[in-house]
Structures are given as C-alpha cells and as structure tokens.
Amino acid sequence: MESVGAYEAKTHLPKLLERVAEGQRITITKHGVPVAVLEPYDSEKNVDVRAVIQSLREFREGNHLGGLTIREMIEEGRR
C-alpha cells in the first residue's frame, strides 16, 4: 500500500481518487504518521442503521441497572 503526505493528498486528490477507483489503497500520513486510508468503496460494509437501533432498543429492554442510576454508577467508579 502506498503512502502519501497530507499536503500531497490535498493537492492531488482527483488523481488519488482515480487510483482508488481502480482498486488501490493509499495511506495518508501527517508528518510521517498514518492518519487515514483511501480505499475502494465496499457496499457490503454498509450498516443498516435502523436495524442497529432496533437491536439496541431490544437489548435495553432486556437489561436493567437494578435500580441504580448512571450517576450512582459513576460515583461508585470514583471510589
């Protein structure tokens, strides 16, 4: 995987996007430290947000704090 600096990525973004569309992955660095990866879009990685929200609601219904409040749990963690 190729790396490019942030300035170069900003300056040559259209060319980088063309390469990514061809299947390449490119790491963007800032002062030599990787900060982002440009990679081809994968529609299979999409998450159904509505399904995630529904599963969180179902989880919440089946799990309770046993009468504790969030504040009480925070205070207990500070001891």
N, CA, C and O atoms as a GROMACS GRO file, in nm:
protein
  316
    1MET      N    1   0.086  -0.117   0.000
    1MET     CA    2   0.000   0.000   0.000
    1MET      C    3   0.090   0.123   0.000
    1MET      O    4   0.184   0.131   0.078
    2GLU      N    5   0.061   0.215  -0.086
    2GLU     CA    6   0.140   0.336  -0.100
    2GLU      C    7   0.100   0.439   0.006
    2GLU      O    8  -0.015   0.443   0.050
    3SER      N    9   0.196   0.522   0.045
    3SER     CA   10   0.170   0.631   0.140
    3SER      C   11   0.196   0.764   0.073
    3SER      O   12   0.290   0.779  -0.006
    4VAL      N   13   0.111   0.861   0.104
    4VAL     CA   14   0.133   0.998   0.058
    4VAL      C   15   0.110   1.092   0.174
    4VAL      O   16   0.031   1.064   0.264
    5GLY      N   17   0.180   1.204   0.173
    5GLY     CA   18   0.162   1.304   0.276
    5GLY      C   19   0.030   1.378   0.260
    5GLY      O   20  -0.030   1.377   0.152
    6ALA      N   21  -0.015   1.440   0.367
    6ALA     CA   22  -0.144   1.510   0.366
    6ALA      C   23  -0.145   1.622   0.264
    6ALA      O   24  -0.245   1.642   0.195
    7TYR      N   25  -0.036   1.697   0.253
    7TYR     CA   26  -0.031   1.808   0.157
    7TYR      C   27  -0.043   1.754   0.015
    7TYR      O   28  -0.118   1.808  -0.066
    8GLU      N   29   0.032   1.647  -0.015
    8GLU     CA   30   0.026   1.588  -0.148
    8GLU      C   31  -0.114   1.533  -0.176
    8GLU      O   32  -0.165   1.547  -0.287
    9ALA      N   33  -0.176   1.472  -0.075
    9ALA     CA   34  -0.312   1.418  -0.092
    9ALA      C   35  -0.410   1.530  -0.125
    9ALA      O   36  -0.496   1.514  -0.211
   10LYS      N   37  -0.395   1.643  -0.055
   10LYS     CA   38  -0.484   1.756  -0.081
   10LYS      C   39  -0.462   1.810  -0.223
   10LYS      O   40  -0.558   1.841  -0.294
   11THR      N   41  -0.337   1.819  -0.261
   11THR     CA   42  -0.303   1.877  -0.392
   11THR      C   43  -0.344   1.786  -0.507
   11THR      O   44  -0.387   1.834  -0.611
   12HIS      N   45  -0.333   1.655  -0.489
   12HIS     CA   46  -0.356   1.561  -0.598
   12HIS      C   47  -0.475   1.468  -0.572
   12HIS      O   48  -0.477   1.355  -0.621
   13LEU      N   49  -0.573   1.515  -0.496
   13LEU     CA   50  -0.686   1.429  -0.461
   13LEU      C   51  -0.756   1.368  -0.581
   13LEU      O   52  -0.785   1.248  -0.578
   14PRO      N   53  -0.786   1.441  -0.688
   14PRO     CA   54  -0.854   1.377  -0.801
   14PRO      C   55  -0.775   1.259  -0.859
   14PRO      O   56  -0.834   1.156  -0.893
   15LYS      N   57  -0.643   1.272  -0.870
   15LYS     CA   58  -0.562   1.162  -0.922
   15LYS      C   59  -0.562   1.043  -0.825
   15LYS      O   60  -0.568   0.928  -0.868
   16LEU      N   61  -0.556   1.073  -0.696
   16LEU     CA   62  -0.559   0.966  -0.597
   16LEU      C   63  -0.692   0.891  -0.603
   16LEU      O   64  -0.695   0.769  -0.593
   17LEU      N   65  -0.801   0.965  -0.618
   17LEU     CA   66  -0.933   0.902  -0.626
   17LEU      C   67  -0.945   0.812  -0.748
   17LEU      O   68  -1.010   0.708  -0.742
   18GLU      N   69  -0.884   0.852  -0.858
   18GLU     CA   70  -0.885   0.768  -0.978
   18GLU      C   71  -0.814   0.636  -0.949
   18GLU      O   72  -0.862   0.529  -0.988
   19ARG      N   73  -0.701   0.644  -0.881
   19ARG     CA   74  -0.625   0.522  -0.848
   19ARG      C   75  -0.703   0.434  -0.752
   19ARG      O   76  -0.701   0.311  -0.764
   20VAL      N   77  -0.771   0.496  -0.657
   20VAL     CA   78  -0.852   0.419  -0.562
   20VAL      C   79  -0.967   0.350  -0.635
   20VAL      O   80  -1.000   0.236  -0.605
   21ALA      N   81  -1.028   0.420  -0.731
   21ALA     CA   82  -1.136   0.362  -0.809
   21ALA      C   83  -1.089   0.240  -0.887
   21ALA      O   84  -1.169   0.152  -0.920
   22GLU      N   85  -0.959   0.234  -0.918
   22GLU     CA   86  -0.901   0.119  -0.988
   22GLU      C   87  -0.866   0.005  -0.893
   22GLU      O   88  -0.821  -0.100  -0.937
   23GLY      N   89  -0.888   0.026  -0.762
   23GLY     CA   90  -0.867  -0.081  -0.666
   23GLY      C   91  -0.749  -0.062  -0.572
   23GLY      O   92  -0.727  -0.147  -0.486
   24GLN      N   93  -0.674   0.045  -0.585
   24GLN     CA   94  -0.559   0.067  -0.498
   24GLN      C   95  -0.602   0.121  -0.362
   24GLN      O   96  -0.706   0.185  -0.350
   25ARG      N   97  -0.520   0.093  -0.260
   25ARG     CA   98  -0.539   0.151  -0.126
   25ARG      C   99  -0.422   0.245  -0.102
   25ARG      O  100  -0.307   0.211  -0.132
   26ILE      N  101  -0.450   0.362  -0.050
   26ILE     CA  102  -0.347   0.463  -0.027
   26ILE      C  103  -0.358   0.514   0.116
   26ILE      O  104  -0.465   0.554   0.160
   27THR      N  105  -0.245   0.512   0.187
   27THR     CA  106  -0.240   0.563   0.323
   27THR      C  107  -0.200   0.710   0.318
   27THR      O  108  -0.105   0.747   0.248
   28ILE      N  109  -0.272   0.793   0.391
   28ILE     CA  110  -0.237   0.935   0.401
   28ILE      C  111  -0.168   0.956   0.534
   28ILE      O  112  -0.218   0.914   0.639
   29THR      N  113  -0.054   1.022   0.529
   29THR     CA  114   0.024   1.045   0.650
   29THR      C  115   0.034   1.194   0.681
   29THR      O  116   0.020   1.278   0.593
   30LYS      N  117   0.057   1.223   0.808
   30LYS     CA  118   0.081   1.360   0.851
   30LYS      C  119   0.208   1.356   0.934
   30LYS      O  120   0.211   1.294   1.041
   31HIS      N  121   0.312   1.420   0.886
   31HIS     CA  122   0.443   1.416   0.949
   31HIS      C  123   0.491   1.272   0.966
   31HIS      O  124   0.551   1.236   1.068
   32GLY      N  125   0.464   1.190   0.864
   32GLY     CA  126   0.511   1.052   0.864
   32GLY      C  127   0.425   0.954   0.942
   32GLY      O  128   0.454   0.834   0.943
   33VAL      N  129   0.319   1.002   1.006
   33VAL     CA  130   0.232   0.916   1.087
   33VAL      C  131   0.103   0.890   1.009
   33VAL      O  132   0.036   0.985   0.969
   34PRO      N  133   0.065   0.764   0.988
   34PRO     CA  134  -0.060   0.735   0.916
   34PRO      C  135  -0.181   0.793   0.989
   34PRO      O  136  -0.197   0.775   1.110
   35VAL      N  137  -0.266   0.862   0.914
   35VAL     CA  138  -0.387   0.921   0.973
   35VAL      C  139  -0.516   0.878   0.902
   35VAL      O  140  -0.625   0.891   0.958
   36ALA      N  141  -0.504   0.826   0.779
   36ALA     CA  142  -0.624   0.786   0.706
   36ALA      C  143  -0.585   0.689   0.596
   36ALA      O  144  -0.469   0.680   0.556
   37VAL      N  145  -0.685   0.617   0.548
   37VAL     CA  146  -0.665   0.525   0.436
   37VAL      C  147  -0.773   0.552   0.333
   37VAL      O  148  -0.892   0.553   0.365
   38LEU      N  149  -0.731   0.574   0.209
   38LEU     CA  150  -0.826   0.581   0.098
   38LEU      C  151  -0.834   0.441   0.040
   38LEU      O  152  -0.732   0.383   0.003
   39GLU      N  153  -0.955   0.387   0.032
   39GLU     CA  154  -0.973   0.254  -0.024
   39GLU      C  155  -1.101   0.250  -0.103
   39GLU      O  156  -1.191   0.332  -0.082
   40PRO      N  157  -1.112   0.155  -0.195
   40PRO     CA  158  -1.233   0.146  -0.276
   40PRO      C  159  -1.357   0.126  -0.188
   40PRO      O  160  -1.350   0.062  -0.084
   41TYR      N  161  -1.466   0.181  -0.231
   41TYR     CA  162  -1.593   0.169  -0.160
   41TYR      C  163  -1.642   0.026  -0.167
   41TYR      O  164  -1.637  -0.038  -0.272
   42ASP      N  165  -1.687  -0.026  -0.054
   42ASP     CA  166  -1.740  -0.162  -0.046
   42ASP      C  167  -1.883  -0.155   0.006
   42ASP      O  168  -1.905  -0.132   0.124
   43SER      N  169  -1.979  -0.176  -0.084
   43SER     CA  170  -2.119  -0.164  -0.045
   43SER      C  171  -2.160  -0.270   0.057
   43SER      O  172  -2.260  -0.253   0.126
   44GLU      N  173  -2.084  -0.379   0.067
   44GLU     CA  174  -2.118  -0.484   0.163
   44GLU      C  175  -2.085  -0.442   0.305
   44GLU      O  176  -2.134  -0.503   0.400
   45LYS      N  177  -2.002  -0.338   0.322
   45LYS     CA  178  -1.967  -0.290   0.455
   45LYS      C  179  -2.073  -0.195   0.512
   45LYS      O  180  -2.066  -0.157   0.629
   46ASN      N  181  -2.170  -0.158   0.430
   46ASN     CA  182  -2.274  -0.067   0.477
   46ASN      C  183  -2.351  -0.131   0.591
   46ASN      O  184  -2.379  -0.251   0.590
   47VAL      N  185  -2.385  -0.050   0.688
   47VAL     CA  186  -2.459  -0.098   0.804
   47VAL      C  187  -2.602  -0.044   0.796
   47VAL      O  188  -2.623   0.074   0.767
   48ASP      N  189  -2.698  -0.131   0.822
   48ASP     CA  190  -2.837  -0.089   0.826
   48ASP      C  191  -2.861  -0.020   0.960
   48ASP      O  192  -2.878  -0.086   1.062
   49VAL      N  193  -2.862   0.111   0.959
   49VAL     CA  194  -2.873   0.190   1.082
   49VAL      C  195  -3.001   0.158   1.156
   49VAL      O  196  -3.000   0.147   1.279
   50ARG      N  197  -3.110   0.143   1.086
   50ARG     CA  198  -3.238   0.112   1.151
   50ARG      C  199  -3.230  -0.021   1.226
   50ARG      O  200  -3.284  -0.034   1.336
   51ALA      N  201  -3.164  -0.120   1.167
   51ALA     CA  202  -3.151  -0.250   1.232
   51ALA      C  203  -3.065  -0.239   1.357
   51ALA      O  204  -3.094  -0.304   1.458
   52VAL      N  205  -2.960  -0.159   1.353
   52VAL     CA  206  -2.874  -0.140   1.470
   52VAL      C  207  -2.951  -0.073   1.582
   52VAL      O  208  -2.941  -0.115   1.697
   53ILE      N  209  -3.027   0.030   1.549
   53ILE     CA  210  -3.107   0.100   1.650
   53ILE      C  211  -3.208   0.005   1.712
   53ILE      O  212  -3.228   0.004   1.834
   54GLN      N  213  -3.273  -0.075   1.630
   54GLN     CA  214  -3.372  -0.171   1.681
   54GLN      C  215  -3.306  -0.272   1.774
   54GLN      O  216  -3.362  -0.306   1.879
   55SER      N  217  -3.188  -0.321   1.738
   55SER     CA  218  -3.120  -0.419   1.825
   55SER      C  219  -3.077  -0.355   1.957
   55SER      O  220  -3.079  -0.422   2.060
   56LEU      N  221  -3.039  -0.228   1.955
   56LEU     CA  222  -3.005  -0.158   2.079
   56LEU      C  223  -3.128  -0.142   2.168
   56LEU      O  224  -3.120  -0.156   2.290
   57ARG      N  225  -3.242  -0.112   2.107
   57ARG     CA  226  -3.367  -0.100   2.185
   57ARG      C  227  -3.404  -0.232   2.249
   57ARG      O  228  -3.446  -0.237   2.364
   58GLU      N  229  -3.389  -0.340   2.173
   58GLU     CA  230  -3.421  -0.472   2.227
   58GLU      C  231  -3.325  -0.508   2.341
   58GLU      O  232  -3.367  -0.564   2.442
   59PHE      N  233  -3.200  -0.475   2.326
   59PHE     CA  234  -3.102  -0.500   2.431
   59PHE      C  235  -3.138  -0.422   2.557
   59PHE      O  236  -3.131  -0.476   2.668
   60ARG      N  237  -3.175  -0.296   2.539
   60ARG     CA  238  -3.210  -0.211   2.652
   60ARG      C  239  -3.330  -0.265   2.727
   60ARG      O  240  -3.334  -0.258   2.850
   61GLU      N  241  -3.428  -0.318   2.655
   61GLU     CA  242  -3.548  -0.372   2.720
   61GLU      C  243  -3.516  -0.493   2.807
   61GLU      O  244  -3.581  -0.514   2.909
   62GLY      N  245  -3.418  -0.572   2.768
   62GLY     CA  246  -3.388  -0.693   2.841
   62GLY      C  247  -3.283  -0.676   2.950
   62GLY      O  248  -3.256  -0.771   3.024
   63ASN      N  249  -3.224  -0.558   2.962
   63ASN     CA  250  -3.118  -0.536   3.059
   63ASN      C  251  -3.148  -0.411   3.141
   63ASN      O  252  -3.177  -0.304   3.087
   64HIS      N  253  -3.141  -0.426   3.273
   64HIS     CA  254  -3.172  -0.316   3.363
   64HIS      C  255  -3.056  -0.295   3.460
   64HIS      O  256  -2.972  -0.383   3.479
   65LEU      N  257  -3.054  -0.179   3.520
   65LEU     CA  258  -2.946  -0.144   3.612
   65LEU      C  259  -2.976  -0.185   3.756
   65LEU      O  260  -2.899  -0.154   3.846
   66GLY      N  261  -3.086  -0.253   3.778
   66GLY     CA  262  -3.120  -0.298   3.912
   66GLY      C  263  -3.149  -0.182   4.007
   66GLY      O  264  -3.117  -0.190   4.125
   67GLY      N  265  -3.209  -0.076   3.957
   67GLY     CA  266  -3.244   0.038   4.041
   67GLY      C  267  -3.135   0.142   4.051
   67GLY      O  268  -3.159   0.250   4.106
   68LEU      N  269  -3.017   0.115   4.002
   68LEU     CA  270  -2.907   0.214   4.008
   68LEU      C  271  -2.927   0.320   3.901
   68LEU      O  272  -2.985   0.294   3.795
   69THR      N  273  -2.879   0.438   3.931
   69THR     CA  274  -2.879   0.543   3.830
   69THR      C  275  -2.739   0.551   3.771
   69THR      O  276  -2.643   0.499   3.827
   70ILE      N  277  -2.729   0.614   3.658
   70ILE     CA  278  -2.599   0.635   3.595
   70ILE      C  279  -2.508   0.713   3.690
   70ILE      O  280  -2.390   0.680   3.704
   71ARG      N  281  -2.561   0.814   3.755
   71ARG     CA  282  -2.484   0.895   3.849
   71ARG      C  283  -2.426   0.808   3.961
   71ARG      O  284  -2.309   0.823   3.997
   72GLU      N  285  -2.507   0.718   4.016
   72GLU     CA  286  -2.459   0.630   4.122
   72GLU      C  287  -2.345   0.540   4.074
   72GLU      O  288  -2.248   0.517   4.147
   73MET      N  289  -2.356   0.492   3.953
   73MET     CA  290  -2.250   0.407   3.899
   73MET      C  291  -2.122   0.488   3.878
   73MET      O  292  -2.012   0.438   3.903
   74ILE      N  293  -2.135   0.611   3.832
   74ILE     CA  294  -2.018   0.697   3.813
   74ILE      C  295  -1.950   0.721   3.947
   74ILE      O  296  -1.828   0.709   3.958
   75GLU      N  297  -2.029   0.756   4.049
   75GLU     CA  298  -1.973   0.783   4.180
   75GLU      C  299  -1.906   0.658   4.238
   75GLU      O  300  -1.800   0.668   4.301
   76GLU      N  301  -1.966   0.542   4.216
   76GLU     CA  302  -1.906   0.417   4.266
   76GLU      C  303  -1.771   0.391   4.197
   76GLU      O  304  -1.677   0.343   4.261
   77GLY      N  305  -1.762   0.423   4.071
   77GLY     CA  306  -1.637   0.402   3.998
   77GLY      C  307  -1.527   0.496   4.044
   77GLY      O  308  -1.409   0.468   4.021
   78ARG      N  309  -1.562   0.607   4.107
   78ARG     CA  310  -1.462   0.704   4.153
   78ARG      C  311  -1.402   0.667   4.288
   78ARG      O  312  -1.303   0.727   4.330
   79ARG      N  313  -1.460   0.570   4.356
   79ARG     CA  314  -1.411   0.533   4.490
   79ARG      C  315  -1.289   0.446   4.482
   79ARG      O  316  -1.235   0.406   4.585
   0.00000   0.00000   0.00000
